[in-house]
Amino acid sequence: MPSLLRIRKTMIKLNIPPEIMAKKIPLYADASGNNPVPMIAVFDKMDELLTKEQRLAIMEQQGCSKGGQRDADCKAFGKKYSGKPLAEKVAANKK
């Protein structure tokens, strides 16, 4: 699930006006990140107040697997199968 903290940092980086962030979008609703309801409220407000380009730019930065074990596994797979035929990569990925 996306992180409110990461969304807030991305909005700052993309120069979203502070008055929109602070007063209109509930970016502090659930700092633990364990409750999906505040995220839905954030997405609804983003849809209402931001352009499609702004929303896409923000959400593009929220992707998973940017660290941790999943990221390490993907990088190891990429190195191991670099230059191999697609069929071999697909077969290896099904394991």
C-alpha positions in Angstrom: 0.0 0.0 0.0 1.3 3.5 -0.7 2.7 5.5 2.2 1.2 8.8 3.2 4.7 10.0 4.1 6.0 9.1 0.7 3.1 10.7 -1.0 3.6 13.9 1.0 7.3 14.0 0.1 6.6 13.4 -3.5 4.0 16.2 -3.5 6.6 18.6 -2.0 9.2 17.5 -4.6 6.6 18.1 -7.4 5.8 21.6 -6.0 2.1 20.9 -5.3 0.9 24.1 -3.5 1.2 23.8 0.3 -2.3 25.1 0.8 -3.7 22.2 -1.1 -1.6 19.7 0.8 -2.1 21.1 4.2 -5.7 22.0 4.1 -7.4 19.8 1.6 -5.7 16.4 1.4 -5.7 14.3 4.6 -2.0 13.4 4.5 -1.7 12.8 8.2 -4.7 10.6 8.7 -2.9 7.3 9.4 0.8 7.5 10.0 1.0 3.8 10.6 0.0 3.0 7.1 -2.2 0.1 8.3 -5.6 1.5 7.5 -6.7 1.7 3.9 -9.6 4.1 4.6 -7.3 7.2 4.8 -5.6 6.2 1.6 -9.0 6.2 -0.2 -9.7 9.6 1.2 -6.4 10.9 0.0 -6.9 9.4 -3.5 -10.4 10.9 -3.7 -9.1 14.4 -2.8 -6.2 14.0 -5.2 -8.7 13.2 -8.0 -10.7 16.3 -7.0 -7.9 18.8 -6.6 -5.0 17.8 -8.9 -4.6 17.4 -12.6 -4.3 14.0 -14.2 -0.6 14.7 -14.9 0.0 15.7 -11.2 -1.7 12.5 -9.9 0.2 10.3 -12.3 3.5 11.9 -11.4 2.8 11.4 -7.7 1.6 7.8 -8.0 4.5 6.8 -10.3 6.8 7.5 -7.4 4.8 5.2 -5.0 5.6 1.9 -6.7 6.5 -1.2 -4.7 9.7 -3.2 -4.9 12.0 -0.2 -4.6 13.9 -1.9 -1.9 13.9 -4.9 0.3 14.0 -8.6 -0.6 11.7 -8.3 -3.6 13.9 -5.7 -5.2 17.0 -7.8 -4.4 15.4 -10.9 -6.0 14.4 -9.0 -9.1 17.9 -7.6 -9.6 19.5 -11.0 -9.0 17.2 -12.6 -11.6 18.0 -9.8 -14.1 21.8 -10.3 -13.7 21.5 -14.1 -13.9 19.4 -14.1 -17.0 20.8 -11.0 -18.8 21.3 -11.8 -22.5 19.3 -15.0 -22.3 16.5 -15.7 -24.7 13.0 -14.5 -23.6 11.7 -18.1 -23.6 14.3 -19.1 -21.0 13.6 -16.0 -18.9 9.9 -16.8 -18.9 10.5 -20.5 -18.0 12.8 -19.5 -15.2 10.3 -17.0 -13.8 7.6 -19.6 -13.6 9.6 -21.6 -11.0 
